[in-house]
Amino acid sequence: MDIAGAAALVTGGASGLGLATVRELHRMGASVAIVDLPSSDGADIAAELGERAVFAPADVTSEDAVSGALDAAQRLGNLRVAVNCAGISTANKTVGKNGAFPLADFTRVVTVNLIGTFNVIRLAAERMSALQPLGEERGVIVNTASVAAFEGQIAGGLLGLEGRHRRHDVVDRARPRGSADQGGDHRARSVQHSPFRHAARGGRRLARSAGPAPFAAR
């Protein structure tokens, strides 16, 4: 898809992989809505990038906040790209020297990383489904996950969610629905990407010290 002139939304866009993705999309000609918490550096980054960037402070678990961020993105152009990079983590064991893993901590990680990601997927796909196609696609949603997802950790929930979307496009010609078995003129598709796992499968080792930019440019 040629994204020049289109609008893109990136969650977790004020730091790390999200920020590198914002910069890469902007370099490629897209206008970018940077979605991150109000306490982040999102406003400064948007000011640095200029008129084709806007900061849309939002908690990805909030329907109203994400809808507002999508409105901000659509003021920049047709929303063709959404990239989910927002996420939090915890390093607790199921049972450690201080006792059982606090359920509130586990719930918070699942809420942000899994439910927050799905919240963005569903609302972005709804907006994309109303657009006219560019070639064969109306839009693309990219979801990122840590390599920890392949090691039995919390991030694995996102892969389970993504399994629902990766087999088929998110919404089809007739109406929004999940992983419908029917084919057709699909409107938006969702893909999953764990950059470290992808690099390993490709026979290349990409060190974490290399920073997020090589992955954002893939």
C-alpha positions, 0 to 999 in steps of 0.5 A: 500500500502506498501510504503517502498522503494517508493518515496513520495511527500509532499507539505507544508512539512516544517511545521505543518501537512506537516512536521509531514507527512514527518516524518511519511512517512520517518519513514515508509521507504519511500523516501520523497521529501519535497515541500515548499517555498524557504524561509522555513526550508525544506533544514534543514529538508531534511539534518536532515532526511538524504539520503532518503529525498530531499528538492524541493523548489516550489510554488504549483501554478507553473506548472514548479516548481511542475514538477521539484519537481516531478522530484526530487521525482522520483530520489528517487524512484517510486512516489507512494504517494503525499500528499497535505498539502500546504495552506494559510489562511485569517481571513477577513469577507466579509464586515468588519469595514475596508470595503469589503474583498480585492479581491486580498487576496481572489484570492490568497487563492483560487489560492494556496489552490484550484488551487495549489492542483489541479496542484499537483493532475494532475501532480502527477497522470500523473507520477503515471499512468505510473508505474506498479501497486502494488497490485491494486494501482499504487499510492495514492494522499491524499488531506487535508483541514481545518475543515473551509471547512465545515463552509462555508469558502474558504476551501470549494472549495477544497471539491468541487474539491475533489468531482470530484476525490473521487467518482472514481479514478483519472485516469483509465486503458486507459488514464488520465481523471477526474471522469469518470463513467466507472470502470476498473483497476484504476491506482491512487486514490485521497482521501480527509481528514479533520483530525478534521472533521474525528475525530469528526465523529469517536466520538473522540475529538482531540485537536489542542494543540495535534499538527499535528503528530496524524493526520499524523499517521492516 
